[in-house]
Amino acid sequence: MRFGILGYGGIAQRFVHDSVQVEEAEITWIASQTSAKREAAAAAVSGARIVDNYQACLTSPEVDCVYIALPHAQHKAMTLAALAQHKHVLVEKPAAFTSADWDRLCAEAKRQDCFLMEALKTPFYPTSAIVKNLIEDGAIGQVTGADVNYCYDLKGQTKPGWYILDPSSGRRAVRYRQLSLLFRAGSVSGPDADSDRDGPAARSHRRSLPMRTDDGQRRAHSDRRRDRP
C-alpha cells in the first residue's frame, strides 16, 4: 500500500516512524506547506516525493491511500478531495465535527468504492480485546454503563496560534476526543447495531452510554460511527 501524507506535524512524523514496521506500507508522497517540515520529511523518508501542494499528492498515481494529518478544520474537505481522486483515506480524528458530515463522508466513500477510516487506535489496543472478552464471557457480570473520563495537561505545551486553542477548530476537537473515548467504551460493551446501511464504508453503529456533562448531570450519549475492521 503506497501512502501519501498530507501534513507533517508530530502525529504524521510518528506515523512515518512506525510505518517501517509494516512491510506492506510504503510512503511515496508527503505534502506540507511548511518549509521546515518539508526538510524534516525529506530527511526521514529519502525515497518519497516531498511537495508543498496537497492536490499534487492526491492526484498522483503513485498514491493508493491518503493519510490526512492536517489541522482538524481541514479534515472533512481534504477527505472529500481524496475520495474524489478515488484514493482510500485514513484521516486523523476528528474526521468531521458533526455526525451529518461524517455520514456524508461515508456516503462518498461508498460511492467511490474506497476505504475510509478515522484514525482511532483504541479499539485495537490489546486491553480493549481483553475487556471485551471479559464482558462477553460474563466474568465481571452484566455491564449496564460506563463512566469515561478524559484529561490532558496542556501546561507548558501551548504556543502562539496553536489550532488546539482555536474555538473554530481545537476546542470542538477536544470535545470530540472525549466522544472518541465513549466509542472505545461502546466497542467493548456491545453496541446496538444500526443495520440500515450496507457496505464497508457505510456500516455504522449507534452506541448509547451514560455520560456526565459539565453541569454534573448524567445523560445518555449516542455516538454514531462506521464499523472498523
FIKOL-506059 format. One line per 3 residues: number of its first residue (from 1); their letters; for each residue x, y, z of N, C-alpha, C. Coordinates in steps of 0.05 Angstrom, whole numbers. Each point is the difference from the previous one (the first is absolute). Layout:
REM residues N
NUM) a) X:Y:Z:X:Y:Z:X:Y:Z | ...
This chain:
REM residues 229
1) mrf) 17:-24:0:-17:24:0:18:25:0 | -4:17:-20:16:24:-2:-15:24:12 | 13:12:19:-13:22:15:10:27:-9
4) gil) -19:19:-2:6:28:-2:-9:13:25 | 16:18:11:-6:12:26:-5:30:-4 | -22:10:11:-5:28:-1:5:11:28
7) gyg) 20:18:2:8:11:26:23:-16:11 | 17:14:15:23:-14:11:6:11:28 | -21:0:17:4:7:28:8:-24:16
10) gia) -2:3:27:10:-22:17:-13:-26:-5 | -26:-1:-4:-14:-26:-3:7:-13:-27 | 4:17:-21:8:-11:-25:28:-11:1
13) qrf) 17:13:15:28:-9:4:0:-27:14 | -18:-4:19:-1:-26:14:-10:-21:-19 | -19:7:-18:-11:-18:-20:23:-10:-18
16) vhd) 16:19:-9:23:-7:-18:20:-18:15 | 6:6:25:18:-15:16:-9:-29:3 | -26:-3:6:-11:-27:6:-5:-16:-26
19) svq) -3:14:-22:-7:-14:-25:22:-19:-9 | 25:4:9:22:-17:-8:-4:-28:11 | -18:-3:20:-5:-26:11:-20:-16:-16
22) vee) -12:12:-20:-21:-13:-16:12:-3:-28 | 5:-25:-8:13:-6:-26:-17:9:-23 | -27:-1:4:-18:6:-23:-3:30:-4
25) aei) 10:16:18:-4:29:-1:25:14:-12 | -5:19:-18:21:16:-13:-9:29:0 | 16:18:10:-6:29:-2:12:10:-26
28) twi) -17:9:-18:9:9:-26:-2:30:-4 | -19:13:14:-3:29:-2:-5:12:28 | 11:24:5:-6:15:24:-3:29:-9
31) asq) -23:11:8:-6:28:-7:-3:17:25 | 15:21:1:-1:19:23:4:28:-11 | -14:19:12:3:28:-9:20:15:17
34) tsa) 15:-14:17:20:12:18:27:-10:-9 | 18:18:-7:26:-8:-11:17:-16:19 | -1:7:26:16:-15:20:-10:-29:2
37) kre) -26:-4:-3:-11:-27:2:6:-16:-25 | 1:14:-23:7:-14:-24:29:-9:1 | 17:16:12:28:-8:4:2:-25:18
40) aaa) -16:1:22:0:-23:18:-10:-25:-13 | -21:3:-17:-11:-23:-14:20:-12:-20 | 15:18:-14:20:-10:-19:22:-15:14
43) aav) 7:8:25:20:-14:15:-10:-26:11 | -26:-2:5:-11:-24:12:-6:-22:-21 | -9:8:-24:-8:-19:-20:14:8:-26
46) sga) 23:-12:-5:17:8:-23:-13:-6:-27 | -17:-20:-1:-11:-7:-26:-27:13:-7 | -10:17:18:-27:11:-5:3:27:-15
49) riv) -22:6:-15:-2:27:-12:-9:19:22 | 14:22:4:-7:20:20:-9:25:-14 | -25:8:4:-11:23:-15:-15:18:20
52) dny) -7:24:-11:-16:19:16:-29:2:-10 | -7:-18:-18:-27:1:-13:-15:-25:7 | -22:3:15:-16:-23:8:-13:-14:-24
55) qac) -9:16:-20:-14:-12:-23:19:-17:-16 | 25:7:-1:20:-16:-15:2:-28:12 | -1:-1:26:1:-26:14:-25:-16:-6
58) lts) -23:14:1:-26:-14:-3:-3:-11:-29 | 11:13:-19:-3:-9:-28:22:-19:-10 | 20:-5:17:22:-17:-9:-9:-29:-3
61) pev) 8:-12:-23:-6:-29:-3:18:-17:18 | 19:12:14:18:-15:18:-12:-1:28 | -24:10:4:-13:0:26:-25:-17:-1
64) dcv) -2:-20:18:-24:-17:2:-18:10:23 | 12:9:21:-15:8:24:12:26:11 | -18:18:8:9:26:10:-4:0:31
67) yia) 21:7:14:-2:4:29:-1:30:5 | -22:9:11:-5:29:4:6:7:29 | 21:16:4:8:8:27:3:31:1
70) lph) -20:13:-10:-1:29:-1:-16:11:24 | 0:26:5:-17:11:21:-29:-9:-3 | -14:-3:22:-26:-13:0:-20:12:-20
73) aqh) -1:26:-2:-20:13:-17:3:-7:-29 | 23:-11:-8:5:-8:-28:-6:-29:-6 | -6:-15:20:-3:-29:-4:-23:-7:-20
76) kam) -23:11:4:-23:-7:-17:5:6:-29 | 9:25:-5:4:8:-28:22:-16:-14 | 21:-6:15:22:-15:-13:-8:-29:-3
79) tla) -16:-11:17:-10:-27:-3:-17:-2:-26 | -18:19:-3:-16:1:-25:17:3:-25 | 21:17:2:18:3:-23:15:-25:-6
82) ala) 8:-15:20:15:-25:-5:-19:-21:-11 | -24:-2:10:-19:-20:-11:-8:7:-28 | -1:26:-7:-6:8:-27:21:-10:-20
85) qhk) 24:-4:10:22:-11:-16:2:-31:2 | -21:-11:12:-2:-29:3:24:-11:17 | 6:14:21:21:-9:18:-13:-10:26
88) hvl) 11:-22:11:-8:-8:26:10:20:20 | -14:2:23:6:22:19:2:-10:28 | 21:8:14:3:-2:28:3:28:11
91) vek) -20:10:15:-1:27:8:2:2:30 | 16:19:10:2:3:29:-26:10:12 | -4:-6:25:-23:9:14:2:29:8
94) paa) -21:15:-1:-26:-8:-10:-2:1:-30 | -12:-20:-12:-3:1:-29:-20:22:-8 | -19:5:17:-20:21:-4:-10:9:27
97) fts) -13:24:0:-9:11:25:-29:-8:6 | -14:-10:-19:-28:-8:4:-5:-28:-11 | -21:-13:10:-7:-26:-11:-10:2:-28
100) adw) -13:22:-7:-10:4:-27:24:1:-20 | 21:14:8:23:1:-18:14:-27:-2 | 1:-15:22:12:-27:-1:-16:-18:-18
103) drl) -27:2:2:-17:-16:-18:5:7:-29 | 5:26:-5:6:8:-28:26:-12:-10 | 20:-1:18:26:-12:-8:-4:-30:-5
106) cae) -15:-13:17:-5:-29:-4:-15:-5:-27 | -19:17:-5:-15:-4:-25:18:4:-25 | 18:19:2:18:5:-23:20:-23:-3
109) akr) 10:-10:23:18:-23:-1:-14:-24:-13 | -25:-4:7:-15:-23:-11:-4:5:-30 | -6:24:-8:-4:6:-28:25:-4:-16
112) qdc) 23:7:11:26:-4:-14:11:-28:4 | -13:-16:17:9:-27:6:29:1:12 | 3:19:19:26:3:13:-2:-5:30
115) flm) 23:-8:11:1:-4:29:3:27:14 | -15:4:21:2:24:16:0:-7:29 | 19:11:15:2:-6:28:11:24:15
118) eal) -13:5:23:11:20:18:22:-14:17 | 22:15:3:24:-12:13:-4:-1:31 | -18:-18:8:-6:-4:28:13:-27:8
121) ktp) 21:2:17:15:-24:5:-10:-17:24 | -16:12:17:-7:-14:25:-15:-26:-4 | -16:-4:-21:-13:-26:-4:20:-22:-5
124) fyp) 24:7:-8:20:-20:-7:20:-5:23 | -3:14:22:16:-6:23:-4:-28:10 | 20:-15:9:-4:-26:12:-19:1:24
127) tsa) 1:22:15:-18:2:23:-29:1:-8 | -6:12:-23:-28:1:-9:-10:-28:-5 | 16:-17:-13:-8:-28:-5:-3:-15:26
130) ivk) 17:5:19:-1:-14:26:-27:7:14 | -5:26:2:-25:9:13:-25:-11:-15 | 1:1:-26:-22:-10:-16:-5:-30:6
133) nli) 21:-15:2:-3:-29:5:-10:-5:28 | 9:16:19:-10:-3:28:-30:6:1 | -9:20:-15:-29:6:0:-16:-22:-14
136) edg) 10:-9:-23:-15:-20:-15:-1:-26:15 | 21:-7:16:1:-24:15:-16:2:26 | -9:23:6:-15:4:25:17:-1:25
139) aig) 26:4:-3:19:-3:22:-4:23:20 | -9:23:-8:-4:22:18:-29:8:3 | -18:-19:-8:-28:6:2:-11:17:-23
142) qvt) -25:9:3:-12:15:-22:8:29:2 | 10:11:-22:8:28:-1:-24:17:-7 | -7:19:16:-24:17:-4:8:28:-7
145) gad) 25:8:3:8:27:-6:30:3:1 | 10:22:-10:28:6:1:5:29:7 | 18:5:18:7:27:8:28:6:-11
148) vny) 2:17:-20:25:4:-14:9:29:5 | 26:2:8:11:27:5:24:4:-18 | 4:24:-9:23:7:-17:13:25:10
151) cyd) 26:-1:6:15:23:9:25:3:-16 | 8:24:-5:24:5:-15:12:26:10 | 24:-1:11:14:23:11:14:16:-21
154) lkg) -10:23:-7:12:17:-20:20:20:11 | 5:-1:26:19:19:12:28:-3:-12 | 10:22:-9:27:0:-12:0:-10:-29
157) qtk) -23:-7:-11:0:-11:-27:-14:19:-20 | -9:23:10:-14:19:-17:21:17:-16 | -9:10:-22:17:17:-17:-18:20:-16
160) pgw) 10:23:-7:-16:20:-14:-12:-11:-26 | -26:4:-3:-14:-8:-24:-6:-30:-2 | 4:-14:22:-5:-29:0:-29:-6:-6
163) yil) -6:-17:-19:-27:-5:-8:-17:-14:21 | 13:-14:19:-15:-13:21:-16:21:16 | 10:24:2:-13:21:16:-18:18:-18
166) dps) -3:-7:-25:-17:15:-18:-29:-9:4 | -18:18:8:-28:-8:4:-13:-13:-24 | 8:7:-24:-12:-11:-24:11:-28:-7
169) sgr) 20:-9:14:12:-26:-6:7:-16:24 | 19:11:16:11:-16:22:-19:-7:22 | -15:20:10:-17:-5:23:-22:-20:-7
172) rav) -10:2:-24:-20:-19:-8:13:-27:-3 | 25:-1:-9:14:-25:-3:6:-13:26 | 7:16:21:4:-11:26:-25:-14:10
175) ryr) -23:13:-4:-25:-13:8:-4:-26:-16 | 8:0:-25:-3:-24:-16:17:-22:10 | 24:6:10:17:-20:11:-13:-14:24
178) qls) -16:15:16:-14:-12:21:-20:-21:-11 | -13:7:-22:-19:-19:-12:15:-24:-12 | 25:3:-8:15:-22:-9:4:-21:22
181) llf) 3:9:24:2:-19:22:-26:-14:5 | -22:14:-4:-26:-13:2:-3:-22:-21 | 12:5:-24:-1:-22:-20:15:-24:10
184) rag) 23:4:13:15:-22:10:-17:-16:21 | -13:15:17:-17:-13:20:-22:-16:-14 | -12:11:-21:-21:-14:-14:11:-24:-15
187) svs) 24:1:-10:11:-22:-16:5:-24:17 | 4:3:26:5:-23:17:-24:-9:15 | -21:18:2:-23:-8:16:-23:-10:-17
190) gpd) 3:0:-27:-20:-11:-17:-21:19:-10 | 4:12:-23:-18:20:-11:-25:-13:-11 | -21:16:-3:-23:-8:-15:4:6:-29
193) ads) 0:-20:-17:7:5:-28:-23:16:-14 | 8:18:-17:-19:15:-17:3:-11:-28 | -19:-15:-10:4:-16:-23:-13:11:-25
196) drd) -4:27:-1:-14:11:-23:20:7:-23 | 25:-8:3:20:6:-21:14:-25:-8 | 12:1:-24:15:-22:-11:27:9:-9
199) gpa) 19:-19:0:27:7:-11:19:8:22 | 26:-6:-4:20:5:21:4:29:6 | -5:18:-19:4:28:5:-24:14:12
202) ars) -23:-15:2:-24:14:9:-13:-13:25 | 10:-24:8:-12:-13:23:6:18:25 | -20:1:18:4:17:23:-13:-13:25
205) hrr) 9:9:23:-12:-9:25:-9:25:15 | -20:-4:17:-8:21:18:5:-11:28 | 15:15:15:8:-9:27:-12:20:20
208) slp) -16:-9:18:-12:17:20:12:-6:27 | 13:20:12:15:-4:25:-7:22:19 | 0:-5:26:-4:21:20:24:19:-2
211) mrt) -6:26:1:21:20:-3:-4:22:21 | 21:7:14:-2:22:19:8:26:-13 | -19:19:-1:5:25:-14:14:20:19
214) ddg) 6:24:-11:14:20:16:-16:9:24 | -26:-2:-2:-17:9:23:-4:-22:20 | 13:-23:-4:-1:-22:20:-23:-19:-5
217) qrr) -17:5:-19:-23:-18:-6:9:-23:-17 | -13:-24:5:6:-23:-17:-20:-2:-22 | 9:-2:-24:-18:-1:-23:10:-22:-19
220) ahs) -19:-10:-16:8:-20:-19:12:13:-24 | 23:-9:-9:12:10:-24:-1:-21:-22 | -7:9:-23:-1:-19:-23:21:8:-20
223) drr) 18:-18:-5:23:6:-17:-2:-18:-25 | -3:13:-23:-5:-15:-25:25:-1:-16 | 9:-24:-7:25:-3:-15:-2:-24:-18
226) rdr) 19:-1:-18:2:-23:-18:14:-23:14 | -4:-24:-10:14:-23:10:29:2:-6 | 17:-13:16:28:-2:-6:8:-29:-1
229) p) 20:-7:-16:7:-28:-3:11:-11:26
